[in-house]
Each structure stands twice: as C-alpha cells, then as structure tokens.
Amino acid sequence: MPDRAHAIEIDPELQPGARNAIRDCLRLKPAERITIITDEATRDIAAALQAEVEEVGAEHSVFLLEEYAERPLIDMPQIILEDLARSQVSIFCAQTQRGELRSRMQMSAIVNKNRIRHGHMVNINREIMLEGMRADFLAIDALSQRLIERARMAKRIKCTTPAGTDYEAEFSPELKWLKTSGIITPDKWGNLPGGEIFTSPADSRGIFVVDGVVGDYLCQKYGDLQATPLKIVVEKNRIRDLQCENQELLEEFGAYISTDENSNRVGEFAVGTNTACTHVIGNILQDEKIPGIHIAFGHPYAEHTGQNWVSKTHIDCVGRDFDIWFDEEKVMERGKFLV
C-alpha cells in the first residue's frame, strides 16, 4: 500500500487548511477510501492532508508521482488510475509541469466516471493553505448559491474594470451553470480552495484585460500581470486580437491559444466567490477564486456544462476590481458583492 507523505515533519500551520479540505470540503467518512496523488514539491501539504485522513480513520493510499513516472508526465501511471477507481474520495495535490494536462484529464475521466468526490489542488502552496484554504466554505457555499440562482435567470452578464475590461457574455438555458464552492459533491469535482460559479457562454464579445494572472504553466512563469496586462479582444466568442507589452508572454499565450481549433474559443465564464481571497498572489488556483470574473479559453467542461465542442487546452484569465451586472441588476462594484 503506497504511503509516503509522512516521511517529513508535519507543519502545524498547514493543519487548519488540511482540516477544511478533508472534513468540510470533501466530508470524508471513516468507512470511505481516499486516494491522494502528490509530488516531491508538495509533500509537506500532502502529509498534512494525510494526517487529517488518519484522524478520520479512513483507508487511504498516497502516491508520489516521481516514484512512478518521469516528469513531465506523458500519461497518469496506470497503478494510480486503478487505485483511484477504488476510492470514493480523491485529492490531486501537486505542481503542474508543461505538457501534463493530458495526464490530469485521464485522472478526471476516472473521477467523472466513478462519481468520486475529488479535490483538485493543482499548484497548491503554503500561502494558499494559509489564505484561501482557511475560508469559511459553508458561508462561501451560501453566497455561491445566491449568485447561481441569479445567474441561471440571466440572459446576459456584463463586466467592466478600471484597467479597461468591457466585456459581455450571453447564456443559453441549454448550458448548465455549476457551483464549485469548496463543498464537493459526486456530481462535480472541484478545485481547492473552492469558490466559483461557472458555465460555458453561448456567445461573448468585448475587451477583457488580464491584469491578474493567466493559467496553466504560464502562471508559474509570469505571475501577477498588473504591470504588463494582457489585453484580449473577443468577437463571436473567439480571440480576435491580443496586445501586451511583454512580448514573450504575448508570443507564448498566442501559441497556447493556437494549439487546436477551439483553443482560442471562450469555453468558461466564471464568477469567483471566495471572500477569503482578497488580493492577487500570482497563483491561478487561488487567484481565480477572487471575487470577480474570470474567463477561460479552450475546453468548456462539456461533460458538465453541456457544451457541444471540446479542446485539448484550457487557460484561465483573471482580472481585478470588477463591476458586474446580471442583466440590469448590479451584483458587484469594484470587486465587492452587492448581493
């Protein structure tokens, strides 16, 4: 039975966030089984999670990725996928490397098929464990529920920011809104820390200024973009123009959204709802949960939203200090909810 996270001393500062993850977000029961997938860089957090699992008394496996395959992963090791299929609960608690999205999609396919309550802690770090993971997830769930009820009624959502965002999305009743507030259910795995509602837009247009962060492996490389924002012009739900003073970011982002025929298409439209996330830290896992709008180009989580297209890529884009309108109702001003 793999069990290797405990080879290091457990940091007591990580325990409140780990307790939230295991008890409040995943609601692990003693009779259940959990698979924890981690890596060398994230062993301290995995050890804190494992300590909570042991307190609950649940059967568990812990896999250290580097012991089963070379990084970056081409595929998720079969032994891990087989173990995952035996569990009711799982956590992916590791750092991303370029080209590994396919391996994570193989993992999420097992999660979806088996309706596993899965906490996705990609690029989790100590700062997030001390901030976003210490949130009151029951309160965030209640806020997210109030917002999603309004969002499901809205035909259009418009948002603006001081940095120049002026963007509007249209929605179809045939495409589902989902809530990933941190309280994870068998219906939809969720990122931890949680705190967002999202769908796939039927159409969208306008200017979206990314003065927060971009996702996937580009986030680790470029961090907070406030000094050199990325300006994205969207027409008919696709990127029509990109502008940025950072030429290297411009070229890398441009290459990313050219990967396949739908990589430049708006796949996700989301509202962050984690009120414990108050400032950009340069990590997409937490920054996309900051109250405000983020959009993603590429894969639209079709298996959950009901969208009729797919992509091999998915890159989130986060801004700052939003004003947001659901149809005519203003629900946010300068990053503060009005609901």
C-alpha positions in Angstrom: 0.0 0.0 0.0 1.7 3.3 -1.1 2.0 5.6 2.0 4.9 8.0 1.7 3.7 11.5 2.6 4.7 11.1 6.3 8.4 10.9 5.6 8.6 14.6 6.6 7.6 16.5 9.7 4.1 18.0 9.6 3.8 21.8 9.7 1.1 22.7 12.2 0.4 25.9 10.2 -0.9 23.7 7.4 -3.4 21.8 9.6 -6.3 24.2 9.6 -6.4 24.2 5.7 -5.9 20.5 5.6 -8.8 20.0 8.1 -11.0 22.2 6.0 -10.2 20.1 2.9 -10.8 16.7 4.4 -13.7 17.4 6.8 -15.6 20.4 5.3 -14.9 20.3 1.6 -14.6 16.5 0.9 -16.6 15.4 4.0 -14.6 12.1 4.2 -16.2 9.4 6.3 -14.4 6.6 8.3 -16.0 3.9 6.1 -14.7 5.5 2.9 -11.5 5.3 0.9 -9.4 8.2 -0.3 -6.5 8.4 -2.9 -4.0 11.2 -2.5 -1.8 12.0 -5.5 1.2 14.3 -4.8 4.8 15.1 -5.8 8.1 15.9 -4.2 7.5 19.6 -4.2 4.2 19.3 -2.4 4.9 16.5 0.1 4.5 18.8 3.1 0.9 19.6 2.2 0.1 16.0 1.3 1.5 15.0 4.8 -0.9 17.5 6.5 -3.8 16.1 4.4 -2.8 12.5 5.3 -2.7 13.3 9.0 -6.3 14.5 8.8 -7.3 11.4 6.9 -5.7 9.3 9.7 -7.7 11.2 12.3 -10.9 10.4 10.4 -9.8 6.8 10.2 -10.4 6.2 6.5 -8.5 3.8 4.4 -6.1 5.7 2.1 -3.3 5.5 -0.5 -0.7 8.2 -1.1 1.2 8.3 -4.4 4.3 10.3 -5.0 4.3 10.9 -8.8 8.1 10.9 -9.2 8.2 7.3 -7.9 6.0 6.0 -10.7 7.0 8.1 -13.8 9.3 10.8 -15.1 8.1 14.4 -15.1 6.6 15.9 -17.0 4.1 13.1 -17.1 3.1 11.9 -20.5 0.3 9.7 -19.0 -1.0 9.3 -15.5 0.6 6.0 -14.2 -1.9 3.1 -14.6 -1.3 1.9 -10.9 -2.6 5.4 -9.8 -5.7 5.3 -12.1 -6.5 1.8 -10.9 -6.2 2.8 -7.2 -8.3 5.9 -7.9 -11.1 3.8 -9.3 -11.4 2.0 -6.0 -11.9 5.2 -3.9 -14.9 7.4 -3.1 -12.8 10.4 -2.5 -9.5 11.7 -4.0 -7.1 14.7 -4.0 -4.6 15.8 -6.6 -2.1 17.8 -4.6 0.9 18.6 -6.9 2.7 21.2 -9.0 2.0 21.3 -12.8 4.6 20.9 -15.5 4.3 21.9 -19.1 2.5 19.2 -21.2 0.9 17.4 -18.3 -2.8 18.5 -18.9 -3.4 15.2 -20.7 -2.4 13.1 -17.7 -4.7 15.2 -15.4 -7.6 14.7 -17.9 -7.0 11.0 -17.7 -7.4 11.3 -14.0 -10.5 13.4 -14.2 -12.1 10.9 -16.6 -11.9 8.3 -13.9 -13.2 10.8 -11.3 -16.2 11.6 -13.5 -17.0 8.0 -14.5 -16.9 6.9 -10.9 -18.5 10.0 -9.4 -15.6 10.4 -7.0 -15.6 13.5 -4.7 -12.3 14.9 -6.0 -10.4 17.9 -4.6 -8.1 19.4 -7.3 -5.2 21.2 -5.6 -3.0 22.0 -8.6 -0.1 24.2 -7.7 -1.2 24.4 -4.1 1.4 26.1 -1.9 1.8 27.2 1.7 0.4 30.7 1.0 -2.8 29.3 -0.3 -3.1 26.8 2.6 -2.8 29.8 5.0 -5.3 32.0 3.0 -7.9 30.5 0.6 -7.9 27.1 2.3 -8.8 28.7 5.6 -12.0 30.2 4.3 -15.5 29.5 5.8 -16.6 27.2 3.0 -20.1 26.9 4.3 -20.5 30.7 4.1 -19.0 30.7 0.6 -21.4 28.0 -0.5 -24.3 30.1 0.7 -23.0 33.1 -1.2 -22.4 31.0 -4.3 -25.9 29.6 -4.1 -27.4 33.1 -4.0 -25.4 34.1 -7.1 -26.0 30.9 -9.1 -29.8 31.3 -8.7 -29.5 34.8 -10.2 -27.0 33.7 -12.9 -29.3 30.9 -14.1 -32.0 33.6 -14.8 -29.7 36.0 -16.6 -29.6 36.2 -20.3 -26.5 38.5 -20.3 -23.7 39.3 -17.9 -21.6 42.4 -18.4 -18.4 43.4 -16.6 -16.1 46.3 -16.6 -12.8 47.2 -14.8 -10.7 50.3 -14.2 -8.0 48.6 -16.4 -10.2 48.7 -19.5 -12.3 45.5 -19.4 -15.7 46.0 -21.2 -17.0 42.5 -21.8 -20.4 40.9 -22.2 -21.4 37.3 -22.4 -24.8 35.7 -23.5 -26.1 32.5 -22.0 -28.3 29.6 -23.2 -30.7 27.7 -20.9 -29.4 24.5 -22.5 -25.9 25.1 -21.0 -25.6 24.5 -17.3 -24.3 26.7 -14.5 -22.3 24.9 -11.9 -21.2 25.8 -8.4 -17.8 24.7 -7.1 -17.9 26.5 -3.7 -15.5 24.2 -2.0 -18.2 21.8 -0.8 -17.5 19.0 -3.2 -20.2 16.5 -4.4 -20.2 13.4 -6.6 -21.8 15.5 -9.3 -18.7 17.7 -10.0 -15.2 17.6 -8.8 -13.8 20.9 -7.7 -10.6 22.9 -7.2 -9.5 23.5 -3.6 -9.6 26.2 -2.5 -13.1 26.4 -3.9 -15.3 29.4 -4.6 -16.7 30.0 -8.0 -19.8 29.5 -10.2 -19.3 28.9 -13.9 -20.8 27.9 -17.2 -19.9 27.9 -20.9 -21.2 31.0 -22.7 -23.4 30.7 -25.8 -21.6 33.9 -27.1 -19.4 36.7 -25.9 -17.7 39.9 -27.1 -15.7 42.8 -26.0 -12.3 43.6 -24.3 -11.0 41.5 -21.4 -7.9 42.9 -19.7 -5.9 40.3 -17.8 -4.3 42.4 -15.1 -4.4 39.5 -12.7 -3.0 36.2 -13.9 -3.2 33.7 -16.8 -3.5 30.0 -16.1 -1.8 26.6 -16.7 2.1 26.6 -16.7 2.2 30.2 -17.9 1.0 31.3 -14.4 4.2 30.0 -12.7 6.4 31.7 -15.3 4.7 35.2 -15.4 2.8 35.6 -12.1 1.0 38.8 -11.5 0.4 40.8 -14.7 -0.7 44.1 -13.2 2.5 45.9 -14.5 2.1 44.4 -18.0 -1.5 43.4 -18.6 -2.6 41.2 -21.5 -5.5 42.8 -23.5 -7.7 40.3 -25.2 -10.3 41.3 -27.9 -13.1 38.8 -28.3 -15.6 38.6 -31.2 -18.2 35.9 -31.6 -16.7 34.0 -28.6 -13.2 33.8 -30.1 -10.0 35.8 -29.7 -9.6 38.3 -32.5 -6.6 40.3 -31.1 -4.0 40.2 -28.4 -1.9 43.0 -27.0 0.8 43.0 -24.3 4.0 45.0 -23.7 5.6 41.7 -22.5 6.5 40.3 -26.0 7.5 36.9 -24.6 4.1 36.4 -22.8 2.3 37.6 -25.9 4.0 35.0 -28.1 3.6 32.2 -25.6 -0.1 32.9 -24.9 -0.6 33.2 -28.7 1.0 29.8 -29.3 -1.1 28.3 -26.5 -4.4 29.5 -27.9 -3.4 28.2 -31.3 -3.0 24.6 -30.2 -6.2 23.3 -31.7 -9.3 24.7 -33.5 -11.0 25.6 -30.2 -8.1 26.7 -28.1 -9.0 30.4 -28.8 -12.7 30.0 -28.0 -14.2 31.1 -24.7 -15.0 27.8 -23.0 -15.6 29.0 -19.5 -17.3 32.1 -17.9 -17.0 32.2 -14.1 -17.6 34.3 -11.1 -15.1 33.9 -8.2 -16.8 33.8 -4.8 -14.1 33.0 -2.2 -14.2 36.1 0.0 -11.0 34.9 1.9 -9.1 35.6 -1.3 -8.5 39.4 -1.2 -5.5 40.0 -3.4 -3.7 38.5 -6.4 -0.8 36.2 -5.3 0.3 35.1 -8.7 -1.2 31.6 -8.5 -4.2 30.7 -10.6 -5.5 28.1 -8.2 -6.4 30.8 -5.7 -6.5 33.9 -7.9 -9.4 32.6 -10.0 -11.5 32.4 -6.8 -11.1 36.1 -6.0 -14.5 37.8 -6.2 -14.8 38.9 -9.8 -15.0 37.5 -13.3 -12.6 35.1 -14.9 -12.9 33.5 -18.4 -11.0 30.6 -19.9 -10.2 29.8 -23.5 -10.4 26.2 -24.6 -12.0 23.1 -23.0 -15.6 24.1 -21.9 -16.0 21.3 -19.4 -18.5 19.9 -21.9 -19.2 16.9 -19.7 -20.7 19.2 -17.0 -21.9 22.3 -18.9 -23.4 20.5 -21.8 -21.4 22.5 -24.4 -21.2 20.7 -27.8 -17.4 21.2 -28.5 -14.1 20.3 -26.8 -10.5 21.4 -26.8 -7.2 19.8 -25.6 -6.3 23.1 -23.8 -7.8 25.3 -21.1 -6.2 28.6 -20.0 -7.9 30.8 -17.3 -7.6 34.6 -17.4 -8.2 36.7 -14.3 -8.7 40.5 -13.9 -9.1 42.8 -11.0 -11.7 45.2 -9.4 -14.8 44.3 -11.4 -18.2 45.9 -11.7 -20.7 43.2 -12.8 -24.3 43.3 -14.0 -26.6 40.3 -14.3 -28.9 41.7 -17.0 -29.9 45.0 -15.3 -29.0 44.1 -11.7 -25.6 45.2 -10.5 -24.2 42.5 -8.3 -20.6 43.7 -7.8 -18.9 47.1 -7.5 -15.1 47.4 -7.5 -14.7 43.8 -6.5 -17.3 43.8 -3.7 -20.5 41.8 -3.9 -23.8 43.7 -3.6 -25.9 40.5 -3.0 
